Amino acid sequence: MATTMASTIVAMNIIALFHVRSIAPITAFQPPASFSVSRMSNRQNHSNLNSSISRCKLFEIHNSITTTDDITIHNIEEEWDVVVVGSGIGGLSAASMCATYGLKTICVEAHEHAGGVAHSFERKPSPSSIKQSSANDSSRNFFFDSGPSLLSGMSSKGTNPLRQVLDAIGTADSIDWITYDGWMVYDTAYPPEDHRSTFRLTTGDNGSWEKEIERKAGKTSSTEFTKFRNRMMSPNGISESSALIPPLALRGDFGVLWTMATYLGKFLKIGLKGTLLTGAFTKCMNMYELTDEFNRQWFDYLAFALSGLDAAHTQAAPVAYTMIDLHKEGAVLDYPRGGMGSLVQALVKGLEMKRGQDGVAGELRLKSCVERFLLEEDNGTAKCTGVQLENGTILHARKGVVCNAPLWNMAKILENSLDPLEGESALSAAVKEVRKQADAMEMTGSFMHLHLGIPSEGLPADLECHHSVLNLSTDVTAEQNLVIVSIPTIFDPTLAPEGYHIIHAYTAASENFVDWDDKLTKGYDDGKTEQNDYKRSEEYKDLKEKKAEALWLAMERIIPDIRERSRRKGSVVEIGTPLTHRRYNRRYRGTYGPAPANGKDVWELPGPKTPISGLLACGDTTFPGIGLPGVAASGTIAANTIVDPSVQLRLMEDMKRMGALQ
């Protein structure tokens, strides 16, 4: 849930786009006058992402190949307009938007799957009684989501930045959305037989949630929530103000004054509420006198699920907007049929589709780790002109490089890109500035993951898809307190063999990486992830089993015989640690994302520009921060910054005509 509820752009945060990271402008690209939004037919493409990588090599200087022990070295140089590093949702949003703007774009990804933290993966059933005739049928395998799966604001046109990206690139209709109205919460402060131990969040405004609060915590709690919700969601109130400025109107240079012009009235309407939206959510609770214990605990939980931080350290904007997503008339939650992989695929399709008669399709290139940025000094200015892959391939970027790697990882790649003999120069100074920013940025905790494929026979017919298990009376940020669970086969049985469910349970951003440092080969994380850089020793395995116990206990609240089911033939059990999370997602110290700097209540994130001309950033360490909508917004802003404002405005007009932009 934490990375999926709609994280919003707040106009008062526009100053963040001109953070000290910004030094030199990006050369803007102006496409032909015939540019327009592409549209796709309303159908779903079930092709395998991992086998659909186009080979659009536009410029090859050499074709000689040499081989090392593990890597084939290609002495190839290619010309692109834009190179995007990393295929997380932020990177894919940036890449597909750049392609939509008419730029020749390639997105390179170190992993074998696209999607970053939101990628999907496949596992075969263990030896079982599953019919032999289907043993080679890949549709009978388990298809797991590796990360977020609770989304909102995606099934129809609206203000969700990720939905707006899909509308802009023309692939929104390729996803079949399943809608539903809530999730279960288990409060472990009470034994399972106590009625207060279980309650359900129901979306919409029909009073179901208020009745559930009353059953759980009493009439006073229900009344206080209703008063608080009405004040937050009143016309021109804080919640409405959080959604007034779309990321499609923003960019990381002074062209924003042009692209934001039509939103000036809305910008002024925000007024002093901007300081509330960019401050901690507890300020909103205090201002509207929300003092009831249950409601304070509830919003701590909701804030933590969104950001990995409690309400005192989470910006009000994403929580205020989430209240709209949960409590407006007709509010629903969304899940993509085919799993999160179908959402990732829609973004890839937007990148790879050809636009116009002479259009060149973009490319996603998997298993392509970036070894270094191509850096040079131009009249005293640090400049990035492309990247070199681990296999030696050089990708030149005429218009810019967008880095979706977290700031900590980007700093390490930049340091490795400098000549070891490089003295004091504009280049070294710029790289040191990025390192300084990375070192100053605090981070949230990591994750333990439990992926299960279990027999579904005998489970309740009304079993819900999403569940949260926590002790509401304890600090929500306490290690392993909150466990989030999804069972997507409740909605889409094709994600598992017939008669089976898939389950993903994880401790949300509360794992201390210090416990895992000594399992790394180097004894610490230096910011560069290698394939085999941690020890799978008996000590590691013992710690993994010990840390996974919290996940099993949480699952027993939902499915009491879960351990026995997991031992049956055909079942699958996969346990992931912070080191697993770090390795597959290339996340420094396995972190969920940024946290407020020392002495700050909330995070202050930079915009898309860096101290290096031609190098932009997107993702959760860039404004507006954590969350699928948030990182999609950051990718959109980075793409906007590369093109001329007139190009951006043309797309915005197309989107308004489609009813996809407010």
Disulfide bonds with the S-S distance in Angstrom:
none
